[in-house]
């Protein structure tokens, strides 16, 4: 009943977003997802990542059959599109096979086995639907928030030394290799999350059950809650508000070479196209959770998690997509959501409640300070800069201290006494 209720709630949410997008003359997440059954998908790697997550419930033989079927269907689609002169891309086969697993579950399985297959299908579809939902949310933010608060955030960012301007010049100095690598990392974050999720779910097919908590759960919840903050605190980022990418709507075309002169910060009008998706930085939040979950993996996975976090932070600042204060808010947001998801999996207690409450309080305080104290923060950077860093560090410290007892301690190996005492 719980899974059924969650499914109905998710479907209702998707339909609501679909209607909202249609109101602005654009297709919503349901339409985007449905059209990829036949037309060229927007992201083939994402669809195959969803298939890979769905296949964690299958045996190795079934995985080989499913992967072969997906590739075969994709080849067929590519040949038809080539003959028709249509747009080419791959990924249709992956979506067809994910839906096929659901059909097999309903028609050929019963009981716990059916539920397990449906959970696998739902996990794969949610990864893809989460991406489509995010695109629709971004459209809604651009249409419903005609003004943005970039002058406030840019002024508050003086307390941190304007890191976006510094990072932007560093990235420009490393062309063409630096931007190429960072674009790859920034754009394929969902695929990286799927790989870590696959590692965590690798024993599902053997144990016939999902672990109580894994990365994909937190990833999806961050994507669901984060856009609500965009509606409350619309910001487009320095490359748009103060760079050439903002076109005629930019307050100044100075990023990343020169700091803008703002004076008294006020909301500024902006176009109806650019997403207001800066506060908090969800890429930072996702990369932070990926880093946390990679800590329990192999050495290679731990190194990859560290690299992805550092590269994501570098890309968000170096491409001018975010201000430094966005990243701090993203870290606090990620740890708060992760703590709540872990508490749901293990059961709530007083330390878990205090941790989530503290993270929520700090996150709220950060946003309020960016909005109502930016001038004071810019005037006293040696006071507010350390305060911002210390408040973020305090959430990190509280998270580590609170969750350390939640980690199961492996039982020590049993070594029989080689010299038993005489009876």
C-alpha positions as CSV (number, residue, x, y, z in Angstrom):
1,X,0.0,0.0,0.0
2,X,2.9,2.4,0.7
3,X,4.4,1.8,-2.7
4,X,1.0,2.2,-4.3
5,X,0.4,5.5,-2.5
6,X,3.9,6.7,-3.5
7,X,3.2,5.8,-7.1
8,X,-0.2,7.6,-7.2
9,X,1.4,10.7,-5.6
10,X,4.2,10.7,-8.1
11,X,1.8,10.3,-11.0
12,X,-0.3,13.1,-9.7
13,X,2.7,15.4,-9.3
14,X,3.8,14.6,-12.9
15,X,0.3,15.3,-14.3
16,X,0.2,18.7,-12.4
17,X,3.6,19.7,-13.9
18,X,2.3,18.6,-17.3
19,X,-0.7,20.8,-17.0
20,X,1.4,23.7,-15.8
21,X,3.8,23.3,-18.7
22,X,0.9,23.1,-21.2
23,X,-0.4,26.3,-19.8
24,X,2.8,28.0,-21.1
25,X,2.5,26.3,-24.5
26,X,5.3,23.7,-23.8
27,X,5.2,19.9,-23.4
28,X,5.7,18.6,-19.9
29,X,7.5,15.6,-18.4
30,X,4.8,13.1,-19.3
31,X,4.9,14.2,-22.9
32,X,8.7,14.2,-23.1
33,X,8.8,10.7,-21.6
34,X,6.1,9.3,-23.9
35,X,7.6,10.7,-27.1
36,X,10.9,9.0,-26.4
37,X,9.2,5.7,-27.1
38,X,9.3,6.5,-30.8
39,X,11.2,9.7,-31.4
40,X,14.9,10.5,-30.9
41,X,15.5,10.8,-27.2
42,X,17.2,13.9,-25.7
43,X,19.6,11.8,-23.6
44,X,20.5,8.3,-24.5
45,X,23.0,7.8,-21.7
46,X,20.4,8.8,-19.1
47,X,17.9,6.2,-20.5
48,X,20.5,3.5,-20.4
49,X,21.4,4.5,-16.9
50,X,17.7,4.0,-16.0
51,X,17.8,0.6,-17.7
52,X,20.9,-0.3,-15.7
53,X,19.1,0.6,-12.4
54,X,16.1,-1.5,-13.4
55,X,18.3,-4.5,-14.2
56,X,19.6,-4.7,-10.6
57,X,16.6,-7.0,-9.9
58,X,17.4,-9.4,-12.7
59,X,19.7,-12.4,-12.9
60,X,22.8,-12.1,-15.0
61,X,21.2,-14.2,-17.7
62,X,18.2,-11.9,-17.7
63,X,20.4,-8.8,-17.8
64,X,22.2,-10.1,-20.9
65,X,18.9,-10.7,-22.6
66,X,17.6,-7.2,-21.6
67,X,20.7,-5.4,-22.7
68,X,20.8,-7.3,-26.0
69,X,17.1,-6.5,-26.6
70,X,17.7,-2.8,-25.8
71,X,20.6,-2.6,-28.2
72,X,18.7,-4.5,-30.9
73,X,15.7,-2.2,-30.7
74,X,18.0,0.9,-30.8
75,X,19.7,-0.4,-34.0
76,X,16.3,-1.0,-35.6
77,X,15.2,2.6,-34.7
78,X,18.5,4.0,-36.0
79,X,18.1,2.2,-39.3
80,X,14.5,3.4,-39.7
81,X,15.5,7.0,-38.9
82,X,18.4,6.8,-41.3
83,X,16.1,5.6,-44.1
84,X,13.6,8.4,-43.3
85,X,16.3,11.1,-42.9
86,X,15.1,11.9,-39.4
87,X,17.1,13.1,-36.3
88,X,19.4,10.4,-34.9
89,X,20.0,9.4,-31.3
90,X,19.9,6.3,-29.2
91,X,18.0,5.3,-26.0
92,X,14.6,4.2,-27.3
93,X,15.5,0.5,-26.8
94,X,16.4,1.1,-23.1
95,X,13.0,2.7,-22.4
96,X,11.2,-0.1,-24.2
97,X,13.0,-2.8,-22.2
98,X,12.3,-1.0,-18.9
99,X,8.6,-0.9,-19.7
100,X,8.9,-4.6,-20.8
101,X,10.2,-5.5,-17.3
102,X,7.0,-4.0,-15.9
103,X,4.8,-5.9,-18.3
104,X,6.5,-9.2,-17.4
105,X,6.1,-8.4,-13.7
106,X,2.4,-7.8,-14.1
107,X,1.6,-10.7,-16.5
108,X,4.1,-13.4,-15.5
109,X,5.0,-12.9,-11.8
110,X,3.2,-12.8,-8.5
111,X,3.7,-11.8,-4.9
112,X,7.1,-10.6,-3.8
113,X,8.8,-11.3,-7.1
114,X,6.3,-9.1,-8.9
115,X,6.8,-6.3,-6.4
116,X,10.6,-6.5,-6.7
117,X,10.4,-6.2,-10.5
118,X,8.0,-3.3,-10.3
119,X,10.3,-1.6,-7.8
120,X,13.2,-2.0,-10.2
121,X,11.1,-0.6,-13.1
122,X,10.0,2.3,-10.9
123,X,13.6,3.1,-9.9
124,X,14.7,3.3,-13.5
125,X,11.8,5.4,-14.7
126,X,12.1,7.7,-11.7
127,X,15.7,8.5,-12.7
128,X,14.6,9.6,-16.1
129,X,11.4,11.2,-15.0
130,X,13.3,13.2,-12.4
131,X,15.4,14.7,-15.2
132,X,12.3,15.6,-17.2
133,X,10.6,17.0,-14.2
134,X,13.6,19.2,-13.5
135,X,13.4,20.6,-17.0
136,X,9.8,21.5,-16.5
137,X,10.5,23.1,-13.2
138,X,13.1,25.3,-14.8
139,X,10.6,26.4,-17.5
140,X,8.1,27.3,-14.7
141,X,10.7,29.4,-12.8
142,X,11.5,31.4,-16.0
143,X,7.9,32.1,-16.7
144,X,6.6,32.9,-13.2
145,X,9.5,34.9,-11.8
146,X,10.0,38.0,-14.1
147,X,12.6,39.5,-11.8
148,X,15.7,37.9,-10.3
149,X,17.8,38.6,-7.1
150,X,21.3,38.4,-8.6
151,X,22.4,41.8,-7.3
152,X,21.7,40.6,-3.7
153,X,23.6,37.3,-4.2
154,X,26.5,39.0,-6.0
155,X,26.8,41.6,-3.3
156,X,26.7,38.9,-0.5
157,X,29.4,37.0,-2.5
158,X,31.9,39.7,-1.8
159,X,32.2,38.2,1.7
160,X,33.7,35.1,0.1
161,X,36.0,37.1,-2.3
162,X,33.8,36.7,-5.4
163,X,35.0,33.1,-6.2
164,X,33.0,32.8,-9.4
165,X,35.0,35.6,-11.0
166,X,38.3,34.0,-10.0
167,X,37.3,30.5,-11.1
168,X,36.0,31.9,-14.4
169,X,39.4,33.3,-15.2
170,X,41.2,30.1,-14.2
171,X,38.9,28.0,-16.5
172,X,39.5,30.4,-19.4
173,X,43.3,30.1,-18.8
174,X,43.0,26.2,-19.1
175,X,41.2,26.2,-22.5
176,X,40.5,24.0,-24.4
177,X,41.2,21.0,-22.1
178,X,39.9,22.4,-18.8
179,X,36.4,23.5,-20.1
180,X,36.0,20.2,-22.1
181,X,36.6,18.1,-19.0
182,X,34.4,20.2,-16.7
183,X,31.5,20.2,-19.3
184,X,31.7,16.4,-19.4
185,X,31.6,16.1,-15.6
186,X,28.9,18.8,-15.2
187,X,26.6,17.3,-17.8
188,X,26.9,13.6,-16.9
189,X,26.2,13.9,-13.1
190,X,23.0,11.8,-13.4
191,X,25.1,9.0,-15.1
192,X,27.7,9.2,-12.3
193,X,24.9,8.9,-9.7
194,X,23.5,5.9,-11.5
195,X,26.9,4.2,-11.4
196,X,27.3,4.7,-7.7
197,X,23.7,3.6,-7.3
198,X,24.4,0.4,-9.2
199,X,27.3,-0.3,-6.9
200,X,25.1,0.0,-3.9
201,X,22.3,-2.1,-5.4
202,X,24.6,-4.8,-6.8
203,X,23.3,-7.5,-4.4
204,X,19.6,-6.8,-4.9
205,X,19.3,-9.7,-7.4
206,X,20.9,-12.1,-4.9
207,X,19.2,-10.9,-1.7
208,X,15.8,-10.2,-3.6
209,X,15.4,-7.0,-1.7
210,X,16.5,-3.4,-1.9
211,X,18.7,-1.8,0.8
212,X,17.0,0.5,3.2
213,X,18.9,3.5,1.9
214,X,20.8,4.3,-1.3
215,X,22.0,7.2,-3.3
216,X,19.2,7.3,-5.8
217,X,16.6,8.0,-3.1
218,X,18.4,11.2,-2.0
219,X,19.1,12.2,-5.5
220,X,15.4,12.1,-6.4
221,X,14.3,14.0,-3.3
222,X,16.9,16.7,-3.9
223,X,15.6,17.2,-7.4
224,X,12.0,17.3,-6.1
225,X,12.5,19.8,-3.2
226,X,15.2,22.0,-4.7
227,X,13.1,23.8,-7.4
228,X,10.8,25.0,-4.7
229,X,13.7,27.1,-3.4
230,X,14.2,28.4,-6.9
231,X,10.6,29.8,-6.8
232,X,11.3,31.5,-3.5
233,X,14.8,32.8,-4.4
234,X,15.1,33.3,-8.2
235,X,18.7,33.8,-9.4
236,X,20.1,33.2,-12.9
237,X,23.9,33.3,-12.2
238,X,26.8,35.6,-13.0
239,X,27.3,34.4,-16.6
240,X,23.7,35.6,-17.4
241,X,23.2,38.5,-15.0
242,X,26.7,40.0,-15.5
243,X,28.1,38.2,-18.5
244,X,27.7,38.1,-22.3
245,X,25.3,35.1,-22.1
246,X,22.6,37.4,-20.6
247,X,22.4,39.5,-23.8
248,X,20.3,42.6,-23.5
249,X,19.0,41.5,-20.2
250,X,22.4,41.4,-18.4
251,X,23.0,44.2,-15.9
252,X,26.6,44.4,-17.2
253,X,28.8,42.2,-19.5
254,X,31.8,42.0,-17.2
255,X,32.0,38.4,-16.0
256,X,34.6,37.0,-15.4
257,X,37.1,39.9,-16.0
258,X,35.7,42.7,-13.9
259,X,33.6,42.9,-10.8
260,X,30.3,44.7,-11.3
261,X,29.4,47.9,-9.5
262,X,26.1,47.3,-7.9
263,X,25.5,49.9,-5.2
264,X,22.2,49.2,-3.4
265,X,21.0,45.8,-4.5
266,X,17.6,45.7,-6.1
267,X,15.7,43.0,-8.1
268,X,16.3,43.2,-11.8
269,X,14.0,42.1,-14.6
270,X,15.1,39.2,-16.8
271,X,13.9,37.2,-19.8
272,X,11.3,34.5,-19.8
273,X,13.7,31.8,-21.0
274,X,16.7,31.6,-18.6
275,X,16.0,29.3,-15.6
276,X,16.2,30.8,-12.2
277,X,18.1,27.8,-10.9
278,X,21.0,29.0,-8.7
279,X,19.9,29.1,-5.1
280,X,20.8,26.6,-3.9
281,X,23.2,24.9,-6.3
282,X,21.6,21.5,-6.8
283,X,24.6,20.3,-8.8
284,X,26.6,21.0,-5.7
285,X,24.0,19.2,-3.6
286,X,24.0,16.2,-5.9
287,X,27.8,16.0,-6.1
288,X,27.9,16.2,-2.3
289,X,25.6,13.2,-1.8
290,X,27.5,11.3,-4.5
291,X,30.7,12.0,-2.6
292,X,29.1,10.8,0.7
293,X,27.8,7.6,-0.8
294,X,31.1,6.8,-2.6
295,X,32.9,6.7,0.7
296,X,31.7,3.2,1.3
297,X,32.8,1.9,-2.1
298,X,36.1,0.6,-3.4
299,X,39.2,2.8,-3.5
300,X,38.6,3.6,-7.2
301,X,35.0,4.7,-6.4
302,X,36.2,6.9,-3.5
303,X,38.7,8.6,-5.8
304,X,36.0,9.0,-8.5
305,X,33.6,10.5,-5.9
306,X,36.2,13.0,-4.8
307,X,37.1,13.9,-8.4
308,X,33.4,14.4,-9.3
309,X,32.8,16.7,-6.3
310,X,35.8,18.9,-7.0
311,X,35.2,19.0,-10.7
312,X,31.5,19.9,-10.2
313,X,32.3,22.7,-7.8
314,X,34.9,24.0,-10.3
315,X,32.5,23.8,-13.1
316,X,29.6,25.6,-11.3
317,X,31.9,28.5,-10.5
318,X,34.2,28.5,-13.5
319,X,31.3,28.5,-16.0
320,X,29.6,31.3,-14.2
321,X,26.5,29.2,-13.4
322,X,26.6,29.9,-9.7
323,X,27.9,32.3,-7.0
324,X,30.0,31.1,-4.1
325,X,27.2,31.5,-1.6
326,X,25.1,29.2,-3.8
327,X,27.5,26.4,-3.2
328,X,27.5,26.8,0.6
329,X,23.7,26.6,0.5
330,X,23.8,23.6,-1.7
331,X,26.1,21.7,0.7
332,X,23.9,22.5,3.7
333,X,20.8,21.5,1.7
334,X,22.3,18.2,0.6
335,X,23.4,17.2,4.1
336,X,20.0,18.0,5.5
337,X,18.1,16.0,2.9
338,X,20.5,13.1,3.2
339,X,20.1,13.1,7.0
340,X,16.3,13.0,6.7
341,X,16.4,10.1,4.2
342,X,18.8,8.1,6.3
343,X,16.6,8.8,9.4
344,X,13.5,7.6,7.4
345,X,15.3,4.4,6.6
346,X,16.6,3.6,10.1
347,X,13.9,5.2,12.2
348,X,13.6,8.7,13.6
349,X,15.2,9.5,17.0
350,X,16.1,12.6,18.8
351,X,19.6,13.1,17.3
352,X,18.2,12.6,13.8
353,X,15.5,15.2,14.4
354,X,18.0,17.7,15.9
355,X,20.3,17.2,12.9
356,X,17.6,17.8,10.3
357,X,16.2,20.8,12.3
358,X,19.7,22.3,12.6
359,X,20.4,21.9,8.9
360,X,17.1,23.4,8.0
361,X,17.8,26.4,10.4
362,X,21.2,27.1,8.9
363,X,19.9,26.8,5.4
364,X,17.1,29.2,6.1
365,X,19.5,31.6,7.9
366,X,21.8,31.6,4.8
367,X,19.1,32.5,2.4
368,X,17.7,35.2,4.7
369,X,21.2,36.7,5.1
370,X,21.8,36.7,1.3
371,X,18.4,38.5,0.9
372,X,18.4,41.0,3.7
373,X,22.1,41.5,4.8
374,X,24.1,41.5,1.5
375,X,25.3,45.1,1.9
376,X,26.6,44.5,5.4
377,X,28.2,41.2,4.3
378,X,30.0,43.0,1.5
379,X,31.1,45.8,3.8
380,X,32.6,43.4,6.4
381,X,34.0,40.4,4.5
382,X,36.5,39.5,7.2
383,X,33.5,39.0,9.6
384,X,30.8,37.5,7.4
385,X,33.1,35.4,5.2
386,X,34.4,33.2,8.1
387,X,30.8,33.1,9.5
388,X,29.4,31.7,6.3
389,X,32.2,29.1,6.1
390,X,31.9,28.2,9.8
391,X,28.1,27.8,9.6
392,X,28.5,25.4,6.7
393,X,31.3,23.6,8.5
394,X,29.2,23.3,11.6
395,X,26.5,21.4,9.6
396,X,29.1,19.1,8.2
397,X,30.6,18.5,11.6
398,X,27.1,17.9,13.1
399,X,26.2,15.5,10.3
400,X,29.4,13.5,10.7
401,X,29.1,13.3,14.5
402,X,25.4,12.4,14.5
403,X,25.6,9.8,11.7
404,X,28.8,8.0,12.8
405,X,26.9,5.7,15.2
406,X,24.4,4.9,12.4
407,X,27.1,3.1,10.4
408,X,27.1,-0.6,11.1
409,X,30.3,-1.8,12.6
410,X,31.6,-5.0,10.9
411,X,31.9,-7.9,13.2
412,X,35.5,-8.8,14.1
413,X,36.7,-12.0,12.4
414,X,36.4,-15.1,14.6
415,X,39.8,-16.7,15.3
416,X,39.5,-20.0,17.2
417,X,41.8,-20.3,20.1
418,X,44.8,-22.3,18.9
419,X,45.6,-23.4,22.4
420,X,42.4,-24.4,24.1
421,X,42.5,-24.7,27.8
422,X,42.3,-28.3,29.1
423,X,39.0,-29.3,30.4
